[in-house]
Amino acid sequence: MTTRPVLSTYRLQLRRELDFAAAAELVDYLAGLGVTHLYASPILQATAGSAHGYDVVDPTRISADLGGPDGFDALVERLHAAGLGVIVDIVPNHMGVEIPKQNPWWWDVLKNGRRSAYAHYFDIDWTQPRIALPILGADPGELEKLRVEDDELVYGDHRLPIADDTADGTPVEVHGRQHYELVPWNAGRVGYRRFFMVNTLAGVRQEDPEVFQACHQQIVPRVARGQIDGLRVDHPDGMAAPAAYLRRLAEQLPAAWIVAEKILAADEQLDPELPVAGTTGYDRMRLIDGVFVDPAGESALSTVAGRVTGDAGDRASLDLAEHELKLRTATNGLRPELRRIARLIPETPGGLDAVIEALAQLSACLPVYRADYPSTSAILAASLAEAVRRAPRLEPEFSAVGAALAAGGEVAARFHQTTGAITAKSVEDLLFYRTARLSSLNEVGGDPRRFSVSPGEFHLRVAEQAVSWPAGMTTLSTHDTKRSVDVRTRIAVLAEIPDVWGQAVDDWIAQLPPPEPSIGYLLLQTLVGVWHPDDKFNAARLHAYAEKAAREAEVATSWNAVDTDFEQRMHGWLDTVLNGQIGAQIGTLAAKIAPDGWSNSLGATLLQLAGPGVPDTYAGCELWDDSLVDPDNRRPVDFALRREMLSRLVQAPAVDASGAAKLWLISRALRVRKELAHVFVGGGYLPLTAYGPAAGHALSFCRLDSFGSPAAIAVATRLPAGLRRAGGWRDTELVLPGQTWTDALTGTVFRGTVTMSHLLARLPVALLTRR
């Protein structure tokens, strides 16, 4: 079993173009950067050509696309030789079924139905006579397009197995004899639990020990023999019993570092009984993002948003919109899952549809992803009371639902694994694209109702995490974030200049009204966030983002009902903005606030690297990164540039457009983390307060050793635009504890009481260690 402590990670999105062999070529760079572990996206066999690996089709094989077991073994050997380890992302909740023949378990189930040895592997609704597969077009007569070829039933690009002795007859007759039934994609019929609302990802029954062993047969032995040091568990909330799953995993791998991709509400705590090191870090990301947002800008930005879009984006409007969107998602997109639950509940006066409506109302009232962890279980009753208040006519159905949930069993399990999907789709994929008072807050794990985070709240919450989850992952950018940390930290500056921003937006919209106000407002903020001083931004990327954002919002177009006329007008508007006077003005504003965004980004990076937990750096983000939502954040990274820049860094560089200052900060901070591993993972946390006229612009804390003595100090600048307007640090001071300290970033020595202007003379951040 491995003894490599996990101190820091570097996330790589593996794919055919960046396989195990290519990753092995980066090991020397990662070692030079200072991370202790490569953190790999899923390594098991996914759908051929998958760009992300989350559509695993065969968990019994290491991905051939990535280099197979020999390639993985060679990568591990290279990492170990350099003193590094590997963390692997696993996907236990679902499997890819888009191309059935690539998934041997799914193919066998479709061919043999209940008689399949894998019939209990997938979460299939066996109460129905056949498995409903929603792949047909919406037009009548689609079944007439079926063909029989090579003992397979063919519909368009879909090829499906034919059960033994059923191939005689017309294709429609053959279809009628199968264990599956092809139905229109929009019919609201799905014969299996899905990942969220993705028909091509089928839920897996990890609650069954046989299924668990089959799905982990490649991973568990490799962890046990020290090839893999830890695991990131994707979306455990989708499983019937996530806590039991994590316990089984921890029991088989007692020395492994395991983190769960658990999305927490702002005031929700990770259940202390879970046998994990912590979450994957979205809870910390929300705190770090929020502390760099000026609370004084909230009212003005609400006014701007309301004037431009008709939606102020304040707490009241967001509460209303969230409930309505959850209700819509539950009663439409996830209705098949709710119908399956409703059929398990005793009949009520209103019938099945009324029970479905009651389940939807209750789901819409839940403030958390799922409420059956011990730490959140009391929320369910309160949410039911709120649902009854909102829809009193459904009281008999709410009573039946409440009784069924209280009894536990299948109803409770299915309900709780569905509410997370309802929340994710409604909030992250609908609400966050529809309302954008300050789009940097519209992030996975974020809550735009919480406009900012005060230093006091930050310290309280991080200090608690230091005690409860000292080895959880922390992050700033991931493969799931809507925009990179550098884009968010620049957009955050708008909260410091709301009047300037409001006037600019009014002028731009008066000159060129967008075809839809909310999407237009989101895109204007996005442009400010990604604009380069030298106009390097690829317009094609922005057009792709605009199309995805508009379809996710489902206001004027959507994935399922594309409005080509609207999208053409949107792209035309965007081109006019990019190539005209408005684009030039956006560029001027972006250039003006870019240094403040860089300051914010360096501050956020320091708070992550020096704070409690295990920090992850997402591939490419060691320099300024302008990535937007996937697939934009999976585009190739210029590692040659980063390798060359790292080799040349010998002292603190200027904070400029090159991003060298960020690379320097990360490499130096990671080195300090290695030297003081016991302090940064497991050590204490103590706020440190500045004094003077600009004290509110400093955020600092000490990391304590095992004796409770300060061993490191982190100091970051917050709200830099306001700091500059106020005349800088002036006489603001920071009292350092009684030792002599050296800044690991500049080499400058400090002791006693120091002025902030001296401490941060070269960089807007400092990382002090005892000499």
Buried (B, 14 or more C-beta within 10 A) or exposed (E): EBEBBBBBBBBBBBBBEBBBEBBBEBBEBBBBBBBBBBBBBBBBBBBEEBBBBBBBBBBEBBBBBBBBBEBBBBBBEBBBEBEBBBBBBBBBBBBBBBBBEBBBBBBBBBBBBEEBEBBBBBBBBEEEEBBBBBBBEEEEEBBEBBEBEEEBBBBEEBBBBBBEEBBEEEBEEBBEBBBBBBBBBEEBBBBBBBBBBBBBBBBBBBBBEEBBEBBBEBBBEBBBEBBBBBBBBBBBBBBBBBBEBBBBBBEBBEEBBBBBBBBBBBEBBBBEEBBBBBBBBBBBBBBBBBBBBBEEBBEBBBBBBBBBBEBBBBBEBBEEBBBBBBBBBBBEBBBBBBBBBBBBBEEBEBEBEBBBBBBBBBBBBBBBBBBBBEBBEEBBEEBBEBBBEBBEEBEBBBBBBBEBBEEEEEBBBBBBBBBBBBBBBBBBBBBBBBBBBBBBBBBBBBBBBBBBBEBEBBBEBBBEBBEEBBBBBBBBBBBBBBBBBBBBBBBBBBBBBBEBBBEBBEEBBEEBEBBBBBBBBBBBBBBBBBBBEEEEBEEEBBBBBBBBBBBBBBBBBBEEEEBEEBBEBBBEBBBBBBEEEBBEBBBEBBBEBBBBBBBBBBBBBBBBBBBBBBBBBBBBBBBBBBBBBBBBBBEEBEBEEBBEBBEEBEEBBEBEBBBBBBBBBBBBBBEBBBEBBEBBBBBBBBBBBBBBEBBBBBBBBBBBBEEEBBBBBBBBBBBBBBBBEBEEBBEBBBEBBEBEBBBBBBEBEBEEEBBBBEBBEBBBBBBBBBE
